[in-house]
Structure formats: C-alpha cells, structure tokens
Amino acid sequence: AGSIVAGESIETAFWKGWDDPDVVPGVEWSAETLDAMGLAPDHLFFPHYSPEFEPLVQRERVKLPPTTAVVALADAGPAYVVGDLASEASAEPCASQK
C-alpha cells in the first residue's frame, strides 16, 4: 500500500471506507492534506485491488479530473509508470484509465 504516496493524492485510501480519518486528532482533511509525493504525475494508486472493487473504482474515478489516471494494483507485485502508461512489472498493463 506504500505505492499510494507515489501518486498525486492519497484520496484513494478513503474509497473503501475502511480507514477512519478521525484517528488523527486536529487534522482538517482537505485536498491539500491528501497531497502525496507526485512521483507519478496525474496518477492515483488504488492498492489491494481485486475485481470486487471495480464498481467502486469506476464510481470514484468519474469524480476526478479527466487527465487523472487511476492505477489499480492487485497484491501480485510491483508496478511502474512511464509517461502516461502504467503497468504491473510482471503482467499485462493494469487498470490504468484516463
């Protein structure tokens, strides 16, 4: 799940509803507090992906700017981003959509 910080934002961490942002006292969650490192510009990473999350990813993806790609990462291994193309290192291109 550490890959999430390589994208533009960590907002995908909240998509499943598993994490409680209130455990961090005194933080006002906003676009600025969700900023990540931006090592892969215009990309967000959705770790621990499995097909059951596809409807969720599609529902949340349409709320993003059209230039933002969502890279859905299964627990199968590493991924890399070269330009606009995101791929898993050991498989066919993963679910990266613009």
Secondary structure, DSSP 8 states (H G I E B T S, - for coil): -GGGGGSSB-GGGGTTS-S-GGGSTT----TTTTB---SSTTEEEE-S--GGGHHHHHHHHTTS-TT-EEEE--TTS-EEEETTEEEETTSS--EEE-
